[in-house]
Each structure stands twice: as C-alpha cells, then as structure tokens.
Amino acid sequence: MITIERSILRKGHIGFKVAAYQQLDHMRTLHSSFPREADWAGFYVAKTKNVAAGYRVDYQHPYGHTVTLIHDMKVLICKGPELENSSITGFAKARMIIDALPEDMKTSVIKLKSPLIPALGRLGFCYQGPHDDEGGIEIIIPNRLIAFVAMHEKIDFGVNKYF
C-alpha cells in the first residue's frame, strides 16, 4: 500500500547528482525537457552519493555534483513496496500514486490532465520516493521548479571508456 506524506524540503543541501555537464544550465534544461511531459519527467536528485554514483555509466563524461535548494519547497514523500518493485511499470506506479493522493490533491491532479510529475510541479510540489528496493531514495524536482535548484561540481569522473 502506498502512503503519502506532505512535507517540506528545506533550503540548502538535499542530495547528489551525476550529470553530463559541469554546470547546470537552467534554461537549457527547462526548454529541452518541457516538450517531453511524461509521468516521471523531471530533475532527479539522489539522497546519497552511492545512489548518484550509479548514474556514472549513463554518460560519456560524467560529473558529480552536490545539489542545493535556494528556498524551501513542498514535497510529497511517497512510500510503499509497489514503488520499490522494478517489475511494476512507471505508468502503473504513477496511477497508484494518483489514487493514493489526498482527495484535494487527487482532484487537482486529475483536473490538470497532465502526467504525474509535471502535475505536481504545477501544484508547487516535488516528489520523493524509492529509487530501488535496497533503501535508495530519490527526489524528483519537476521541470517547472528547476529554477530553485543550484549545483556545485565536486568530482570530474573523466571520460567513460565503456560508453
């Protein structure tokens, strides 16, 4: 059973990200990802370095960053074994989350006729939930809220020779 809690992500450090760029270009990220509205479209932040490090293989030249928020942001903390289960599709998980939302939010999300994460962004919320079934946690910042994110390069992993 999925449980949902409303909370606040406090201004400051919230996690880590591995990406293909040294610096976050807010406008490029915003414009390149808006046309792709999908249930899980957004800016992913891992709560721990270990979860973030798993994304190094996705890039030809990965960089590690710390991620901070420039002000407090609302977040929905979603938990449940269904969200940890890799055999359940992302589409099905999004539907389960919508069904588990408090009635006021569920009504708002349905009225928006928008995929899950973009709809949450329109309501001013980020998402926090399981990354895997081993306790990893990720935060998804909806693309429309990316302006409130700052990143600082910490590690240049160098060119991925297996890419």
Buried (B, 14 or more C-beta within 10 A) or exposed (E): EBEBEEEEBEEEEBBBBBBEBEEBEBEEBBEEBEEEBBBBBBBBBBBBBEBBBEBBEEBEEBBBBBBBBEEEBBBBBBBBEBBBEEEEEEEEBBEBBBEBBEEEBBEBBEEBEBBBBBBBBBBEBBBBBBBBEEEBBBBBBBBBBBEBBBBEBEBEEEEBEEE
